[in-house]
C-alpha cells in the first residue's frame, strides 16, 4: 500500500479497516502535517505507516517518504499487488527531484520552482506538467518502479475534469505531456531553472513514461470521490430543504476574483429579475481557480489567503450589497491556501460592514489579503482539516 495526498491518512484507515486480518498488508502513505484523522482510540493504522510532510511547498520529510517508497518497490514481483491511494496535494507531499549522472535537481531548486509557479497564476494542469518533468517519481514513474507488480490506483480527484494524470501529478498513470511543454510553461511564467536542468528539458532527457508503455498493462485506476459528487450532495441537501438547486460546473478555472465577479453578476440577475433561475435557489460550482500574487517578495505576497477567500472578495465587490444573497466558498480539504480557514462567508451586508470598519475591499484585493479582510468582518469559515480533498466548493443562496 503506497499513497500520497491530503486524504491519504483517511484513505489508509479505510483500507486497513476493510482489509482481511489474515491477508498480507504493508505500506507507506504520506499526508499533510495535521491531516491524520484520529477519530477514536485505536482508529489509526497498524499495518500501513502514515507519515506527514509539507504542502504546498515540499520539504525534507516529503523527500524522505518518496525515497522510502521507491526503496519498497525494489523487491516487488509479478505476484505482488500495489494499491496506490492518491489524492490532491500529492504533488508536493511526494517529492523526489530528478537526478542524473553527476548532478540533479536539488530540493531547494524544486522548492523555489514550486513557490514561483504557485504565485504565477498558472493553472493546476500547467503546474503539474512542470512538476512531472523535474521529478523522479511523478508522471507515471512510481508505476514504472513498481513493475512487474500490478498497480491499482484508488483516486480522490481535486482537479477540473478528474484527469488521473493531473491529480497529484499522476505518479501511477501515463503522462501525455512533454518536456517541451514543461519548458514552455516555465518560460511563459518567467520561472528560471539551472543550466543543467534547462539542457535536459531541451533535449528531452527527463521525458516521462507515455501511454502504451508495457508496464502500465494490467494496471487499473478507480475514481472513488470527485468534485461533482460533492456538488450533487449539496444540491440534494438544498432540494430537501425546499430550494431549487443549480450546478453550474465542477470544472471552473480562472482568476479567483474574476470568477467571483461573474458569479456575482449571475446572482444579481436571479435576485433582481428571477433569471436565469427561479428564487429561492442555491447556485453551486466547483473547480480550481487561481490567484496571481500582485506583490512578490521572496515568493510571497503581502497579504494572507487563498483561492476561496479571493473569490469571496471579488464576489463582495461585485454584488454591491445585493439584498437576499448569501454565499460560502471553501476548499474542501479545510485549508484555503496555507491558512487555518477553509474559506469565507459572504452576506448581504458584508460590503456595508466592511466600509463601517474602514476595510476597503479594493485594498485587500491589491495585496491578496482575503484572510485579513474576512477576519476583520468575523466571517472566516473554519473547519480544520477534513481529511479529504475534492477541490473548491462554492454555494450562493438567493432568497
N, C-alpha and C positions, 0 to 999 in steps of 0.2 A: 504494500500500500504506500504510494507516494502521492504528494499533493502540495499545492500552494494556493494561497488566496485568503481573503478576509473571512470567507466562510469555512476555511479549512478545519478549524477546531470543531465546529458543529458537525461538519460532514464526517470527520473521523469518528466522533462519538456515535453518530447514527449508524455508520457501517459496523463499528465494533459491536454495538448493541444487537444488531441483526445477524451477525456472523455466528455460525455454529461454534459452540465452545470446544468441540473436539476437532475442528478443522484448523489447519495451519494458517497463521496470520501474523505478519510483522510489517513494520514500515516506519516511514518518517514523513511528517507533514509540517509545513511552515505557515504560520499565520502572522497577522499584525500584532504588535505589542498590545496587550489588553483585550485581545479578541478570542480568548479561550473561554468558552462558556463553562461555568461551574454551577449548574442548576441545583444540585443536591449532593450530599456526601456520596462518594463512590460513583458519581456520574461522569468522571473523566475517562481516559483511555488507559488500558493496562498493557495492550499489545502493540498499539501504534503510538510512537513517540511524537508528541506535538511540541514544536519549538516556536519561538517568536522572533520577529525581525522588524526592520523599519519599513515604513511606507509613507509617502510616495517616493522618497529618495532612498535607494538601497544602502545597507550598511554591512559591516563585517559579519554580523550574525546571519544575514541572508546569504552571504558568500559561503560561510561555513556550512549552512544547511544544504546549499546546492552541491558543494563538493562532496558532502557525505552521501547525498542521493546518487551522484554519479558513481561513487565507490560501491554502493549497494547493487547497482546494475551490473557490475563486472562479473558476478557469479551466477547470473541468470542463465537458464537453459530453455530449450523449446518446451519443457514440461512445466514451466512456471507461468503464472498469471500475474500481471501487474495491473492493479486498479489505480488509476490516477484521479485524484479528487482536485478539480481545477475550478477556481472562481476568481472573480475580479480582484485586482491587487497583486496577483501572482507575478506580474512582470517585475515589480520592484522587490518582492519578497524572495523570489527565486533568481538570484543574480550570480552569474558566473561569466565574467568578462572573457571575450575571445582571446586566445593565446596562439602564438606561432613560434617557430624556431627562433630563438634569440630575442624574443620580446612578446608584447601583447598589450591589451588594453588594461590599464590599471583601474583599481576600484575608484580612485579619486577622479580619473577622467570620466568613468562611467557615471559617477555621481553628478559631475558637472554637466554632462550631456543631458541627463535626466532633468536637472533643475532648469536648464535653459529651454528645453523642449516644453516643460510644463508651464513656463512663463510666456511662451511664444504665441499661444493661441492655436497651435497645431491641433488637429483632430486626434482622437484616440487611435484611429487606424494609422495615421501618419506617425505618431509617436511610437506605436508598437512595431511598425515596419523598421524603424531605426533600431529599436531595442533588439529585434531578432538578429540583425546583422552585426551587432557588436557583442553577441553573446555566444557562449559555448553550450547552452542548454535549451534556449528558446527556439522557436521556429522549427519544431519537429526534431530537434537534436536529442531531447530526452527519449523520445520513442526510438531513435536510432541506437542510443546507448542501451536500451532495454532488449533489443533484438538478440537472440531469436525468440524471446518470450513474447506471448500475446499481450497486447495492451488494450485495456478497456478504460475509456475516459468518461467519468461522470462529471458533467459540466453545469455550473450555475452561470448563466450569461449576465454580463453587465455592459454589453456593447450594443449599439444600434445594429439591427439585422441578425443578431445572435450568431455571428460567424465564429466557429470554433478556432479558426486561425488567428483571430484577433483577441479573443478572451485570454488574458494572461500571456499574450504574445505566443499562443499556440505551441506549447512545448511538446505536445504529443501528436500533432497533426501536420500534414504537408503545408509548406508555405509557398503561395503563388507569387509573393513579392520578390524583388531582386535587389542586389547590391546597388545597382544603378538608381533604382527608385529611392532607396535609403539615402544615397548621396544627394539626389535632387532635393529631397525634403530638408536635409541639413543645410544645403545651400540656400533654399527658399527662406528659411527662418534664421539664417546667419549663425548657424552652430559650427564653431570651429573644432577641428579634431587634429590629433597629432599627425605628423607626416607619414609615419608608418601605417597608421590606420587608414588615412586617406588613400595611400597607394594600394592597399589591399581591397578597399572598396572599389577603386577604379578598375583593378584587374580581375575582380570577381572572386578573389581568393577566399572570401568569407561568405560565399553563397550558401544558402540554407537548403535542406532537403526538399525536393519538389514532389508534386503529385506524380504517382506512378512508381516511386521508389519501392523496391521489393519488400523492405522491412515494414512498410505500412500495411501490407496484405494481411487480412485476417484480423486487424485491429478494429475497434468499434468506438463510436462516440455517442453518448446519450445525454441529451439536454434534460436536466431534472428540475430546473426552475428558470423562468425567463421574465423579463420586464413586462411583457404582455399579460402574463398570468397575474402579476401584481395589480395591473390596471383593471383587469377583468374582475378580480376580487373586490377592488374598491367600487367598481360600477355596481356589482351585485349588492354591496352594502348600502350604497346610496339608493338604489331602487327599492330595497327592502324598507327604507325609511320614507318612501313616497316621493322620491325625487327622480326626475329624468337624469340619465347619466350618458355622457357622450365621451368616447375615447377618440382623441384627435390622432395620435400616433404614439408608438413606443420607440420611434427612431429619430426623434428631433435632434438636430445638431445646430451649431452656430454660436455666435457670441451670446452669452447668457443674458446680458442686459437687453439685447435686441430681441431675443426670443421672449423675454418678459414684456417688452413693449407690444409685440404682436399679440400675445395673449391678452394684454390689457385692451387692445382695440376690439378684439372679439368679445370680451366680457362686457365692455361698454355697449356694444351693438345689441347684445342679448338683454342687458339691463334697460336700455332706452327704447328699443324697438321690438324686442322679442324675436330677433332674427340673428343668426340662422337657427337658434334653438329656442324652445319654449321654456319659460320660467315656471317654477323654480327648478334649477338644474345644477348638476355638477359637471364641470368640464375637466377632463383628465388627460394628462400627457406624460410621456417618459422620453428617454433618450440620454444622450450625453453631450451637454453643451460645453463651451469652452470659455475661459477667462483670459484675456490678454492683459498682462500686468502693465499698467500705464507708466509706472516708475520702477526701474530695476536698479537695485544696489546689492551686489553680492548674490544675485539671483532671486531677490525677494522684493516685494512692493512695500510701500509704507504701511498699508493697511492690512487687516486680517479678514479672512473669509474665504468662501468657496463658491462653486457654481450656483448652488441653491440660493444663497444669500444675494449674490449678484443679480440673479433672475428676479428676486423679490424687490430689489431696489429699482430695477427697470420697470417692474410692474407698478410699484407705488408711484413712481414719477409719471407714468403714462395714464394711470387710472384717474388722476386728478381728483381724488377723493370721492369717486363714484359711489353713491349710496347703494346698499344692498349687495356689495361684492366683497367676499372674504376669500382668502387663499392660504394655501400651505405649499411650500416647496421644500423638499428634503432629499438628502441622499439616503438610500435605503440601507446603507451599512451603518448609519447612525453618526457618521462623521462627515461634515461639509468641509472639504479641503483637508486641513490639518488641525482644525479647531475642535472644541468639545461639544459643539452643537451639530445637530443633523441638518438644520435649515432654519427657516423663519416663518412666522405668521404675518399675514397682511390683512388689515381690517379697513373698513370704510373711512375711519378717522385717522389712519396711520400718518397721512401727509400733514393733517392739521396738528396732530400731537407733536410730530417732529418739528414743525415750524414754531410751536409754542415753546419747545425746549431748545430752540436755536440750532437744530440739526438740519442742515441743508443737504438734501439727498444728492444734489449735484456734486458737492464737495466730497462726499463719501464715495461716490462713483469714480471721481477723478483719482482717488488713491486706493481703489479696490478695497474699501473698508466696510464690507457688509456686516461683519461681526460688531464693529463699533456702532454702526447705525442702529441695528436691531437690539443690541444690548442696551443702548440708551433708551429705547422705547419699551424695554421689558418684553420684547416679542421674539426672543430666540426660542427655537424649538429644540429641546434637549432630550434625547432618549438614552444616550450611552450606546455602546456597541450592540448591534442587533444580531451579530453572528451570521449574517447572510449579506448578499450584495446583488441586487437586480437593478442597479443603475438609478438615475434620477426619478423622483416621483413628484408630480405637480397636480394639485387639485384646486379648482376655482369654483366656489359656491356663489351662484347668482340667485338672489331671492326676489 
